[in-house]
Amino acid sequence: MYAYLAIFKPKIAAPAERLIKPVEVRVRNATLVGRRFVDLHQSLPEGVQAVAIRSGGQNRVPDPTTIVETDDVLPLVGNNPAALGRRSSSSAKRPR
């Protein structure tokens, strides 16, 4: 089996609906600053999850008391590209 895969290298496509699309957004919307991470997470569209928070260049797993601050970066994942796209126009911007 290994030799077959090494020689022929077949392409096996994953079903599109099962692929996870990662996006990072920087928080700049004043209505989001000062909110608890769990409240922000609950307001995300269906199929989108915030998986961590980057503050001051440090990634961390948020706890229930984590507060979102200006310029925090939220790595979002989801299997709905349309929902990830709507996020950028209303709540945050891609980090530079």
Rosetta silent file (secondary structure, phi, psi, omega in degrees, C-alpha in Angstrom):
SEQUENCE: MYAYLAIFKPKIAAPAERLIKPVEVRVRNATLVGRRFVDLHQSLPEGVQAVAIRSGGQNRVPDPTTIVETDDVLPLVGNNPAALGRRSSSSAKRPR
SCORE:     score description
SCORE:     0.000 S_00000001
   1 L     0.000  -46.631  179.870    0.000    0.000    0.000 S_00000001
   2 H   -59.100  -45.044 -179.226    2.773    2.460    0.919 S_00000001
   3 H   -61.095  -42.457  178.291    4.620    1.754   -2.345 S_00000001
   4 H   -59.578  -48.553 -179.265    1.432    2.320   -4.340 S_00000001
   5 H   -64.988  -38.486  179.824    0.782    5.644   -2.622 S_00000001
   6 H   -67.396  -37.156 -176.964    4.430    6.708   -2.969 S_00000001
   7 H   -81.690  -49.064 -172.827    4.558    5.897   -6.689 S_00000001
   8 H   -91.082  -23.246  178.721    1.125    6.940   -7.910 S_00000001
   9 L    43.786   61.866 -179.216    0.299    9.679   -5.374 S_00000001
  10 L   -66.263  143.086  177.318   -3.451    9.542   -5.931 S_00000001
  11 L   -90.080  122.333 -179.911   -5.350   12.709   -5.186 S_00000001
  12 L  -115.968  108.960 -177.295   -8.129   12.132   -2.703 S_00000001
  13 L   -85.501  134.066  174.992  -10.403   15.134   -2.404 S_00000001
  14 L   -80.368  146.664  176.200  -12.237   15.742    0.834 S_00000001
  15 L   -58.482  134.461 -175.587  -15.907   16.666    0.503 S_00000001
  16 H   -56.753  -36.603 -177.444  -16.165   20.463    0.400 S_00000001
  17 H   -70.180  -12.229 -178.305  -18.763   20.587    3.184 S_00000001
  18 H  -102.337   -4.199 -179.612  -16.343   18.880    5.574 S_00000001
  19 L   -79.110  139.887  177.821  -13.382   21.207    5.022 S_00000001
  20 L   -97.407  129.301  179.622  -12.598   23.698    7.766 S_00000001
  21 E  -103.615  115.233  177.990  -11.782   27.207    6.596 S_00000001
  22 E   -88.633  143.052  176.348   -9.543   29.187    8.980 S_00000001
  23 E  -143.717  140.727  173.594   -9.696   32.991    9.142 S_00000001
  24 E  -111.688  136.095  178.236   -8.042   35.414   11.550 S_00000001
  25 E  -127.969  143.846  177.067   -9.737   38.695   12.398 S_00000001
  26 E  -100.042  130.892 -177.225   -8.498   41.688   14.365 S_00000001
  27 E   -78.053  119.528  177.090  -11.048   43.252   16.720 S_00000001
  28 L  -134.815   -6.012 -178.862  -11.584   46.935   15.900 S_00000001
  29 L   -80.953  121.543 -175.728  -15.327   47.313   16.315 S_00000001
  30 L   -60.061  -26.749 -179.696  -16.057   49.342   19.454 S_00000001
  31 L   -73.104  -15.980  179.288  -19.205   47.318   20.187 S_00000001
  32 L   -94.744  -25.689 -178.008  -17.061   44.173   20.623 S_00000001
  33 L   -68.406  132.693  179.709  -14.337   45.689   22.814 S_00000001
  34 L    91.041   -5.637  177.858  -14.894   45.017   26.498 S_00000001
  35 L   -83.759  153.811  174.204  -17.220   42.066   25.921 S_00000001
  36 E   -71.140  144.389  179.990  -16.556   38.655   27.408 S_00000001
  37 H   -56.804  -41.849 -178.131  -15.148   36.166   24.917 S_00000001
  38 H   -63.824  -34.527  177.422  -17.962   33.685   25.624 S_00000001
  39 H   -68.508  -42.385  177.784  -20.575   36.345   24.780 S_00000001
  40 H   -63.237  -43.732 -179.040  -18.789   37.185   21.546 S_00000001
  41 H   -60.379  -39.680 -179.217  -18.443   33.489   20.705 S_00000001
  42 H   -69.698  -20.867 -178.189  -22.189   32.923   21.167 S_00000001
  43 L   -91.112   -0.611  179.068  -22.986   35.750   18.735 S_00000001
  44 L   -71.769  153.274  178.676  -21.010   34.240   15.834 S_00000001
  45 L   -61.605  158.159  177.895  -22.938   32.831   12.850 S_00000001
  46 L   -59.823  136.339  179.731  -23.850   29.148   12.794 S_00000001
  47 L    88.414    2.653  179.399  -20.936   27.015   11.662 S_00000001
  48 E  -121.380  134.718  178.540  -18.281   29.501   12.853 S_00000001
  49 E  -132.895  138.748  170.208  -16.235   29.118   16.038 S_00000001
  50 E   -88.147  124.590 -172.025  -13.582   31.287   17.654 S_00000001
  51 L  -103.025  -12.684 -178.873  -10.917   28.845   18.805 S_00000001
  52 L  -166.400 -175.528  174.613   -8.484   31.108   20.653 S_00000001
  53 E  -143.559  136.385  176.981   -7.513   34.713   21.245 S_00000001
  54 E  -112.304  117.864 -178.721   -4.204   36.434   20.483 S_00000001
  55 E  -130.566  125.748 -179.040   -3.468   39.400   22.692 S_00000001
  56 L    63.061   30.759  179.084   -0.120   41.154   22.762 S_00000001
  57 L    79.797    2.850 -178.991    1.325   38.579   20.362 S_00000001
  58 E  -111.340  125.372  174.398    0.483   35.671   22.683 S_00000001
  59 E   -81.155  140.488  175.849   -2.051   32.984   21.731 S_00000001
  60 E  -151.083  156.671  175.000   -4.145   31.668   24.578 S_00000001
  61 L   -87.020  121.484 -177.617   -7.215   29.619   25.193 S_00000001
  62 L   -72.091  149.517  173.872   -9.819   31.955   26.639 S_00000001
  63 L  -109.776  177.578 -176.127  -11.635   31.179   29.865 S_00000001
  64 L   -61.177  -17.184 -178.828  -15.102   32.451   30.876 S_00000001
  65 L   -98.858   -0.293 -177.933  -13.596   35.669   32.302 S_00000001
  66 L   -65.443  129.587  178.832  -11.532   36.635   29.216 S_00000001
  67 E  -105.600  136.136  178.888  -12.377   40.132   27.953 S_00000001
  68 L   -82.533  129.789 -179.224  -11.910   41.068   24.287 S_00000001
  69 L  -115.199  164.493  176.313   -9.737   44.154   23.795 S_00000001
  70 L   -58.025  136.296  178.853   -8.959   46.398   20.817 S_00000001
  71 L    72.330    7.543  168.817   -6.528   44.749   18.357 S_00000001
  72 L   -65.118  148.782  178.088   -6.968   41.255   19.804 S_00000001
  73 E  -110.587  130.261  179.552   -6.850   38.665   17.015 S_00000001
  74 E  -111.300  113.122  171.494   -9.470   35.922   16.912 S_00000001
  75 E   -75.109  120.260  179.221   -8.702   32.779   14.912 S_00000001
  76 E  -109.833  143.275  173.477  -12.069   31.645   13.515 S_00000001
  77 E  -131.317  153.233  178.074  -12.798   28.308   11.890 S_00000001
  78 E  -176.282  165.743  178.548  -15.866   27.061   10.163 S_00000001
  79 L  -108.509   15.696  179.636  -17.195   25.014    7.325 S_00000001
  80 L  -123.614   91.754 -177.804  -19.388   27.804    5.969 S_00000001
  81 H   -57.174  -33.024  179.425  -17.285   30.253    3.878 S_00000001
  82 H   -64.441  -40.748  178.764  -20.269   32.569    3.440 S_00000001
  83 H   -67.959  -38.187  177.097  -20.643   32.956    7.215 S_00000001
  84 H   -65.465  -34.232  178.626  -16.922   33.619    7.605 S_00000001
  85 H   -69.748  -38.913  178.514  -17.198   36.302    4.908 S_00000001
  86 H   -63.782  -32.540 -178.822  -20.110   38.092    6.626 S_00000001
  87 H   -56.641  -41.909 -171.342  -18.058   38.290    9.794 S_00000001
  88 H   -69.104  -28.451 -177.643  -15.442   40.582    8.247 S_00000001
  89 H   -80.135  -23.464 -173.653  -17.847   43.339    7.210 S_00000001
  90 H  -110.024  -27.722 -169.817  -19.574   43.783   10.551 S_00000001
  91 L  -122.235  -28.264 -173.988  -17.302   42.901   13.424 S_00000001
  92 E  -160.147  174.210  179.337  -13.617   42.851   12.695 S_00000001
  93 E  -125.399  155.345  177.258  -10.866   43.152   10.119 S_00000001
  94 L   -63.771  141.161  178.831   -8.165   40.795    8.935 S_00000001
  95 L   -71.243  152.711  177.918   -4.871   41.297   10.779 S_00000001
  96 L   -98.606    0.000    0.000   -1.961   42.850    8.906 S_00000001
